[in-house]
């Protein structure tokens, strides 16, 4: 494997360094973090020490101009500068590993995709669950007919204080990425967004946290038309669950699979066409990376383990000239599913996907 020089972009106090998107490189052979950028002076010094980086910059653009890099980690959880950072890296032909969410709206996503295409850039986004070895087990179970014909995909967010629009963005992105993995691209969406029981209008829209952009709604209900006639559902209501239902359920004609999020998430199989253990007497069986009902041979459950596998896949994608497992197109489709929720609400009905309107639908709401 080739030697790679890594640059890290963080922003202490405004998204920091994501969920280990910076430190992962110290655990991958052939990769060296040579520089880090952070506009916060104290945060920059801490990052240099933590990453053992020889160079530090207050402006990431100066780092990109001065250093000979191969890959850049775009780490901040805040979304507002992801677009400009991806474009700046792509224009310098630097491959990218980045924190989610991808960006704030579809116009930005389209420009980011175009920049990566034009400069032959491999971009991987840190949805760690997409790299879980349990996904292959579940896909094989489904393809072998273990739950029969797939009928529905159901997801909910954490439904804590962020429930509704913020939950849709921050946690819903994980669920949507899994929905796409199991159900393909969404073909249409029909949704409604409310605030304290009332349909949201222009007056409800305000600035979202963590640089999300215009945001509204404390309750979201959405339905998606997936491929192969599969129905997808997502919902979130504020203070309705506090994480208790944050997962994706896959319902088939013969049974159900549930998968949470993370590199080695909790996952279960129910061999029950009624979908109701209380009625059928059936029980849920745990799924491990070794198979249904088998003990888990892997020990590292952390986000760090997921980051390592994701970055190793990115390196292989660069060397094999292929897309990363969780790539720029999947990142854009996740944003499209979020945007479609608000666009359907705005249009008061079903909207086809890909969306014609690429602007943030909340900026177009009328009274």
N, C-alpha and C positions, 0 to 999 in steps of 0.2 A: 504494500500500500504506500502511496506517496506521502510526503510530508506536507502538512497544511499549517499555514499561519492564520491564526484566528484573531479577529477583532471583536470586541464586546461593546455594545451600546446599552447603557443604563440611564436611569434618571431618578436619583434618590429623592423621595418625597412625591414623585409623580409616576408611580408604577414600578419604581425600584428596578429589580433584576428578574422579575417574573418568578416562576416556580422552578428555580434551579437552571434556568436557561443559560446562565453564565458559567457556573462551576462544572457543568457536565464535561467540558472539553478537557479538564485535567485528568479525566478517567478514560480517555480514548487514545490509544497508541497512535503515534504519528501526528498528533495535534498539539500545537503550542499557542497559548494565548500570549500575543506579543504587545497588545495595546488595548486600553479600555477608555471609553468616553463617558463622562458624567458631568453635567453643569453644576452639581453641588460639590463644593471643594472637599468637605469632610467625607462625603460619600465616595468621591473619586479616590481619595487616599485609602479608604477602607477596601475599595474594590481592587486597587492595585496590589495591596497586600494579600487579599483573599485569593486573587487569581494569579499571583506571582508574575504580574505583567510588568515589563520594563518601562513602558511608556504610558502616560496618562494625558488625556485631553479634556478640556471643558466643552469643546464643540466637536461632535462626532464627524462633522464634515471636514474638519481639519485632520482628524485621524484618518479618514478615508483618503485624503489627498496626500498625506505624508508617508503612510505606511504601505508596505508591499503585502497585501492580505490576499487570502484565498476565500475565506468564509467569514461572514459576520453574524453574530447572534444579536438579534433585535429583541431586547429583554423586557422593556417596560410593559406592565399590564395595562397602563393607560393607552387608549386607542388613538388619541388625537394626532399623533405624529407618525404612526405606522406607515401611512401612505408616503410621506416625504422621505422617510428613512429607506423604505423598500426601493423607491425610485432612485435615490442617491446610490445605493449599493448596486442595483442592477446596471445603472449607467456606467459604473466602474467595473462591471463584469465580475462581481463578487457574489458567490452563492450565499444562501440565507437560511438560517434556522431562527424561527421567531415565535414569540408568545402569541396566544390568541386573546381576544377576537382579532380577526384579520385587519379590519378597517371599519370606518363609520358608515359608509354607504356604497351603493353599487357603482356609482361613477368612479369613486376611488378604486374599487376592486377591479374594474375594467382596465384602468390605467396601470395598475400593478401587474395584472396578467400580461398586458401588452408589453410592458417593460421587460418582464422576465422572458417572454417569447422572443422579443427583438434581440436580446443580448444572450440568449441561450443559458439562462440562469435556472438553477435548480433551487426551488424554495420549498422548505418543509415547515409545517406548522405544528406546534406542540400540543396536539391532542393525544396524550399518552395512551389512552384506551385503544386507539387505532393500531398501536404496536403491541397490544397484549397477545400472548400466545393463546389465550382463551378464545379469541375471536375465530381462529381457525377451527378450533374444536366445535364451536357453536355453528359455524357455517357448514362444517361436515355433517353435523347432526341434522341440520335443516335439509341439506342436499340428499341425505340418506333417507329422508321422509320421516324423521323422528317426531316432528310436530305436524306432519301432513302438509297441506297447502297453506302457505303463509297468507293470512287474511288481514291482519292489523299490526301496526307498530304504534305503541303508546308510550309517551314520555311525559314526565313532569320535571320541573325545576326543583330547587331546594325549598322554595316557598317560605323563605324567612322574611326578614325586613325588606329584602330586595324583590319580593314576589311581584309578578306582573312584568312590566316592560324591562326593568333592569335584570331580572332573573332570566328573561327571554334571551337577552344579550350575553350575559356572563356565564350562566350554567346551561342555558338552552343550546348554546353553540356545541357543547359536548354531545348532547342528545341528538342534535341534527346531523352531526358528523357520523354518528352510529346509524341513524336512520338511513343516510345515504349509502353507507356500507352494505346494509342488509336489504334496502329497498330501491337502490338506484336513485337517479335524479328525480326530484319532484316535478310533476307535470302541471299542477295547479294548486291553488290555496284558497280556502274560505275561512275567514276569521273575524273575531270581534274583540275589541279592547275597551275596557270600562274603568272608570275611576269612581270609587264609592258607589258602585251600582249604576252609574250613569255613563252613557256612551261618550267616549272622549271626543273633544272638539279642539279647535285651535287654542282655546283658553287653558286647556289642561297641559299643554306642551311647555316644557322647560328644559334647562340644560341637565343632561344626565351626568352621573358621577363617572369618574375615571376616564374623562374625555370621550365618552360614548357619543356625545352630540345630543340633538333634540330627543327628548324622551317623554313618555307619558304612560299611564295605565297602572293600576294596582291589581288588575286581573286580565289575563289573556286566555282565550280559547281559540285553537286553530286546528283545521283539518287540511291534510295534504293528499293529493292524488299521486301515489308513487308508481313505479313501474310494475308490470304484471298484475295490474288491478288491485294492488295492495293499498289499503287506507292507512294514512299516518295521522296521528293525533299528538298535539302538545298543549299543555295547559299549565298555568301558574297563577296562584292567588296569594296575596301578601299575608304572611303569618298563618298560612294554612297547613304547614307541614314541617317546617324547620328541618328539612333534609330527609324526612322519613320516607318519602316516595321518589326521591331523586334517582331515577334509573330509566332504562328502556325495557319494555316488555314486548316480546314478539309472540303474537297469538296465531296459532295455526289450527287447522281442522281437527288435529289429533292431540294437541298439547300446547304448552307455553314455555318460553324461555325468558328469564329475567337476567339482565346484566347491569351492574352499577358502573361506576367510572373509576379509572386508575389503571396502573400497569397490570396489576393482578387483582381485578375487582371481584367482589362477591358475585357469583353467577349460579343460577339454579335452573333445573329442568323439571317440568311437571308433565308426566305422561297421562294426560287427562283431557278428553275431548269436551268435557263439560266446563272446563276452566275453573272448577269449584271443588277443592278438596273436601269441603264439608259435606258436599252432596255425593261425591264419588268414593270417598275414603282413600283416595290416592295421596301421596306425600311428595313434597319437593325434594329433589336430589341435587346435591352440590355438584358444580362443574369445576374441574381443575384444568390446568394446562395439559395434564396427561389424559383427560377424558372425563366422561360423565360417571360420577360415583367413585372416582379414583382419588387417592391422596395427592395433595399438591407437592410436587418434588422441588419447586422453586421456593426460595426463602425471602428474597428481597421484594417487598411489596411497595416500595417507595416510588414517588414521582421521579426520583433520580434514576432509578433503573429504567423507567420508560424513556427518559431523556437520552440515556446512553444508547438504547436500541434505536431510537429515532435518529440520532446523529450518525450512528454507524450505517443506518440505511441511507441517509443523505450522502455519505461518502461513497457508498456503493453506487448510488444513483449517478453521482458525478462521474465516476470511473467507468460505469457501464452505459452512460448516456441514456438514461431512462428517467421517468418521473419518480420522485420519492413516493413512498407508500401513502403519506398524507400530504398532498401537494397543493400547488397554487389554485388549481381548478376546484378541488374539494373545499379549500378555504373560501373561495368566492361563492360556491353554492351554499355554504352555511350562511353567509351574509344574505344571499338571495332568499333563503327560507325565512330569515328574520324580517327582511324588508317586505316580503310578500304578506306577512301577517298584518303589518300596518297598511299596506296598499289595499288589501282586501277589505279591511275595515273602512278605509277612505272611500273605496268604490262601492261599498255596501253590497258586496257579492263576490262570486268566484272570480279569481284572476288567473290568467294563463301564465305559465313560467316556461322559459325565462321572461322576466317582466319587461314590458315595453318602457315603462317609466323607470329611469335609473337614478333619479334624485331621491333623497330621503322623503318618504311619503308623509311624515309628520310635518314637514315644512310646507306641504301643500294642502293641509287640512283647512276647511272653511268653518265658519261659525255654525 
